[in-house]
Amino acid sequence: MSGILLLTKSIFAIMIGFLSSVILGLIVIPILKRMKVGQRISSFVGESHKKKEGTPTMGGLIFILPTLFTTFLLLITDKIEFTTNLGIILLVFTGYAIIGFLDDYLSLRKKTNEGLTTFQKLFMQVLIALGFFYLYMKNGGQTALIVSTLGIHIEMGWFYGIFLLFILVGASNAVNLTDGLDGLAGGLSAIAFIAFSLISLMVGFEEIGIFTFILTGALGGFLIYNTYPAKVFMGDTGSLALGAVMGTVAILTHREITLLVVASVFVIETLSVILQVIWVYLFKKKLFLMTPLHHHFEKMGWHEQDIVKLFWVVGLILTMAGIFFGVWL
């Protein structure tokens, strides 16, 4: 396919994703407000967040539905080809969105920050991972971890299924943990998906590249409503789906190591939580003022917008490194 045609498709994908997300936001947010689908704010995050109490959540629908709509629109108009890889992405994206939606719904119904139990979440994630692994293997997917420039070639066999689950759960929870400031997780995800869109197109996965461009555009539309001061939060509905798709794209394009570079800010946020737990257990005192890491900066007196800008810039720099690494590894 010519570069001009591919560029046209990519621009079209971003535009339709963006416009449909903006339009849906105008419809969905008032509905969520009328339904009183308001976020409950933890008492541990400080007074600056208490004013956000009652802000509509489940806003992930604003980019999830347009992404699915635009994908199906391009499929029925033969602008992209339906492949097993695209089917796997749609399975994971929809499946994790449903898990997140159920979690948000139960949290609201119970009027607490606890929705699904850890076992319930993991059980559903395992089912989706099994479906992923089955389709992946049926399509002749490789079970080796390969990074040719580093001389890495590890044949994992059936253990690759467990590795796959680890990536899906790890990536989805990493985005979920990062979703604590207005626009933070959404902006970082959009930056990461731009990288995976370019990598996918340059290494020959056109349908994956177009899908992630659609999602990038839809996230751009969502950020209009989610940046400070947020009119809506994505909730677990959005964060679990974003992280899982990020992991899925990394696996399908055989760029699992690249994921660590492109999603470094998410990784650092997650590590801050793990280190805090270990530090408190070993030394009976905190390593950070509060975790995830963005809350540490808040406790230091930084304004929310300044933290988000810093994290976005760091994410952008690491993403550029990830593109180089992902294309030429």
C-alpha positions in Angstrom: 0.0 0.0 0.0 1.3 3.5 -0.9 2.5 5.7 1.9 0.1 8.5 0.8 -2.9 6.2 1.1 -1.8 4.9 4.5 -1.3 8.4 5.7 -4.8 9.4 4.5 -6.3 6.4 6.3 -4.4 7.3 9.5 -5.5 11.0 9.4 -9.1 9.9 8.7 -9.0 7.4 11.6 -7.8 10.1 14.0 -10.3 12.6 12.9 -13.3 10.3 13.0 -12.3 9.0 16.4 -11.8 12.5 17.7 -15.0 14.0 16.4 -17.2 11.1 17.4 -15.7 11.2 20.9 -16.3 15.0 21.3 -19.9 14.6 20.1 -20.5 11.6 22.4 -19.1 13.5 25.4 -21.7 16.2 24.9 -24.4 13.5 25.1 -23.0 11.2 27.8 -21.8 13.6 30.4 -25.2 15.2 31.0 -26.7 11.7 31.2 -24.2 10.6 33.8 -24.9 13.7 35.8 -28.6 13.0 35.8 -28.0 9.4 36.8 -25.8 10.8 39.7 -22.9 8.5 38.6 -20.5 10.5 40.7 -16.9 9.5 41.7 -16.3 9.0 45.5 -13.0 10.6 46.5 -10.7 8.8 49.0 -10.1 10.7 52.2 -6.4 10.0 51.9 -5.7 12.1 48.8 -6.1 15.5 50.5 -8.5 18.4 50.5 -7.6 19.6 47.0 -9.4 16.5 45.6 -12.5 16.7 47.8 -14.0 19.3 45.5 -14.1 16.7 42.8 -16.5 14.6 44.8 -19.5 13.8 42.6 -17.8 14.4 39.2 -19.2 11.8 36.8 -17.2 8.7 36.3 -17.5 5.8 33.7 -16.3 8.5 31.2 -14.2 5.8 29.5 -17.4 5.2 27.5 -16.7 8.5 25.7 -13.6 7.0 24.0 -14.5 3.3 24.0 -17.7 3.6 22.1 -16.4 5.9 19.4 -13.3 3.7 18.9 -15.5 0.6 18.4 -17.9 2.6 16.2 -15.1 4.0 14.0 -13.4 0.6 13.7 -16.6 -1.1 12.5 -17.3 1.8 10.2 -13.9 1.4 8.5 -14.4 -2.4 8.4 -17.8 -2.3 6.6 -16.5 0.3 4.2 -13.4 -1.9 3.5 -11.0 0.8 4.6 -9.3 -1.8 6.9 -9.1 -5.5 6.8 -10.5 -7.7 9.5 -7.7 -10.0 10.8 -7.3 -12.3 13.8 -5.0 -9.7 15.3 -7.8 -7.0 15.1 -10.3 -9.5 16.4 -8.0 -10.2 19.5 -7.7 -6.4 20.1 -11.4 -5.9 20.0 -12.0 -8.9 22.3 -9.5 -7.5 24.9 -10.6 -3.9 24.5 -14.3 -4.8 25.0 -13.7 -7.4 27.6 -11.6 -5.2 29.9 -14.0 -2.3 29.4 -16.8 -4.6 30.6 -14.8 -5.6 33.7 -14.1 -2.0 34.4 -17.7 -1.0 33.9 -18.9 -3.7 36.3 -16.3 -2.5 38.8 -17.4 1.1 38.5 -21.1 0.1 38.6 -20.7 -1.9 41.8 -18.6 0.8 43.5 -21.4 3.3 42.8 -24.1 0.9 43.9 -22.2 0.1 47.2 -21.3 3.8 47.6 -17.7 2.9 48.3 -14.5 2.7 46.3 -14.7 -1.1 46.2 -16.5 -2.8 43.3 -15.5 -6.2 42.1 -13.3 -8.3 44.4 -9.7 -9.1 43.5 -10.7 -12.7 42.7 -13.6 -11.7 40.5 -11.4 -9.3 38.5 -8.6 -11.8 38.1 -11.0 -14.6 37.1 -12.5 -12.5 34.3 -9.0 -11.3 33.2 -7.9 -14.9 33.0 -10.9 -15.9 30.8 -10.1 -13.0 28.4 -6.4 -14.0 28.4 -7.3 -17.6 27.6 -9.4 -16.4 24.7 -6.5 -14.2 23.5 -4.0 -17.1 23.8 -6.3 -19.5 21.9 -6.8 -17.1 19.0 -3.1 -16.1 19.0 -1.9 -19.7 18.8 -4.5 -20.7 16.3 -3.2 -17.9 14.1 0.3 -19.2 14.4 1.6 -16.7 16.9 5.1 -17.1 18.2 5.8 -18.0 21.8 9.3 -16.7 22.0 10.5 -13.4 23.5 12.8 -11.9 20.8 14.9 -8.8 20.8 17.4 -9.3 18.0 19.6 -6.3 18.7 20.1 -7.4 22.3 20.6 -11.0 21.3 17.5 -12.1 23.2 15.6 -15.2 22.1 13.7 -17.0 24.8 11.4 -19.8 23.8 8.6 -19.9 26.4 6.2 -22.4 24.9 2.9 -22.7 26.9 4.4 -20.4 29.6 3.8 -17.6 27.1 0.1 -17.8 28.0 1.0 -16.9 31.6 3.4 -14.2 30.4 0.5 -12.8 28.2 -1.8 -12.7 31.3 1.0 -11.0 33.3 1.3 -8.2 30.6 -2.5 -7.7 30.4 -3.1 -7.5 34.1 0.1 -5.5 34.7 -0.6 -3.0 32.0 -4.2 -2.5 32.9 -3.5 -2.0 36.6 -0.6 0.4 35.8 -2.9 2.7 33.8 -5.5 2.3 36.5 -3.1 3.4 39.2 -1.9 6.4 37.2 -5.5 7.6 36.7 -5.4 9.9 39.7 -5.1 13.4 38.3 -7.2 15.2 35.7 -5.9 14.2 32.2 -2.9 12.3 33.5 -3.7 8.7 32.4 -5.6 9.8 29.3 -2.8 12.0 28.0 -0.1 9.5 28.7 -2.1 6.8 27.0 -2.7 9.0 23.9 1.1 9.6 23.7 1.8 5.9 24.1 -0.7 4.9 21.4 0.8 7.4 18.9 4.0 5.5 19.4 2.4 2.1 18.9 0.5 3.4 15.9 3.7 4.4 14.1 5.5 1.3 15.1 2.7 -0.9 14.0 2.5 0.7 10.6 6.3 0.7 10.1 6.7 -3.0 10.9 3.7 -4.1 8.8 0.7 -4.3 11.1 -1.6 -1.9 9.3 -4.9 -2.9 10.9 -3.3 -2.5 14.4 -1.8 0.9 13.5 -5.2 2.2 12.2 -7.0 1.0 15.3 -4.6 2.6 17.7 -4.8 5.9 15.6 -8.6 5.7 16.1 -8.2 5.2 19.8 -5.7 8.1 19.9 -8.2 10.4 18.3 -11.0 9.3 20.6 -8.7 9.9 23.6 -8.0 13.4 22.3 -11.8 14.1 22.2 -12.1 12.6 25.7 -9.3 14.9 27.1 -11.4 17.9 26.2 -13.6 16.9 29.0 -11.0 15.2 31.3 -8.2 17.8 31.6 -8.2 20.2 34.6 -10.8 20.9 35.9 -12.2 17.5 34.7 -15.9 17.4 33.8 -15.7 13.6 33.8 -13.4 10.8 34.9 -12.6 7.7 32.8 -13.1 5.3 35.8 -12.0 1.7 35.7 -14.2 1.4 32.6 -11.6 3.3 30.6 -8.3 2.7 32.5 -8.5 -1.1 32.5 -9.4 -1.1 28.8 -6.5 1.2 27.8 -3.9 -0.7 29.7 -5.0 -4.0 28.4 -5.0 -2.9 24.8 -1.6 -1.3 25.3 -0.3 -4.7 26.4 -2.1 -6.5 23.6 -0.7 -4.3 20.9 2.8 -4.9 22.3 2.3 -8.7 22.2 0.8 -8.8 18.7 3.5 -6.6 17.2 6.2 -8.6 19.2 7.3 -5.4 21.0 6.9 -6.5 24.6 10.2 -4.9 25.7 9.3 -1.7 23.8 6.2 -1.5 26.0 8.5 -0.9 29.0 10.0 2.1 27.3 6.8 3.6 25.8 4.8 3.1 29.0 7.7 4.0 31.4 5.7 6.5 33.3 3.0 3.9 34.0 5.7 1.5 35.1 7.3 4.1 37.4 4.0 4.9 39.0 3.4 1.2 39.6 6.9 0.6 41.0 6.4 3.5 43.4 3.4 1.7 45.0 5.3 -1.6 45.2 8.4 0.1 46.7 6.2 2.0 49.2 4.7 -1.3 50.5 8.1 -3.0 50.7 9.7 0.0 52.4 7.0 0.3 55.0 7.2 -3.5 55.7 11.0 -3.5 56.1 11.7 -0.2 57.7 8.3 0.8 59.2 8.4 4.2 57.5 7.4 5.6 54.1 9.7 6.0 51.2 7.3 8.5 49.5 4.9 10.9 51.0 2.1 9.1 49.2 1.8 6.8 46.3 1.3 6.5 43.4 4.1 8.9 42.6 1.9 11.8 41.3 0.4 12.1 44.8 4.0 12.4 46.3 4.5 15.5 44.2 1.1 16.8 45.4 2.1 16.4 49.0 5.2 18.4 48.2 3.0 21.3 47.2 3.0 21.0 43.4 -0.1 22.0 41.6 -2.0 19.3 39.8 -1.6 20.8 36.4 2.2 21.2 36.8 2.5 17.5 37.7 0.4 16.4 34.7 2.5 18.6 32.4 5.8 17.2 33.8 4.6 13.6 33.4 3.3 14.2 29.9 6.7 15.7 28.9 8.6 12.7 30.4 6.1 10.4 28.7 6.7 12.1 25.3 10.5 11.9 25.6 10.4 8.2 26.5 7.8 7.5 23.8 10.2 9.0 21.2 12.9 6.7 22.5 10.4 3.8 22.3 9.6 4.5 18.7 13.3 4.3 17.8 13.7 1.1 19.9 10.5 -0.5 18.6 11.2 0.0 14.9 14.9 -0.8 14.9 15.1 -3.5 17.6 
